[in-house]
Amino acid sequence: MAANCDVCGKGPGFGHSISHSHRRT
């Protein structure tokens, strides 16, 4: 799921952190 969030369209910087704790459902 982490990989999916990574490619959600947020970015490699702040998207990485947010995806792990915001979009990790």
C-alpha positions in Angstrom: 0.0 0.0 0.0 2.9 2.3 0.7 4.0 2.1 -2.9 0.5 3.0 -4.1 0.3 6.1 -1.9 3.8 7.0 -3.1 2.4 7.2 -6.6 -0.8 8.8 -5.5 0.6 12.0 -7.0 1.9 13.8 -3.9 5.7 13.7 -4.5 8.8 11.9 -3.3 9.4 14.5 -0.5 6.4 15.4 1.6 4.3 12.7 0.0 6.4 9.9 1.3 5.8 11.0 4.9 2.1 11.8 4.5 1.4 8.6 2.6 2.8 6.5 5.4 0.9 8.1 8.2 -2.1 9.7 6.5 -3.0 7.4 3.6 -1.9 4.1 5.3 -5.4 2.6 5.8 
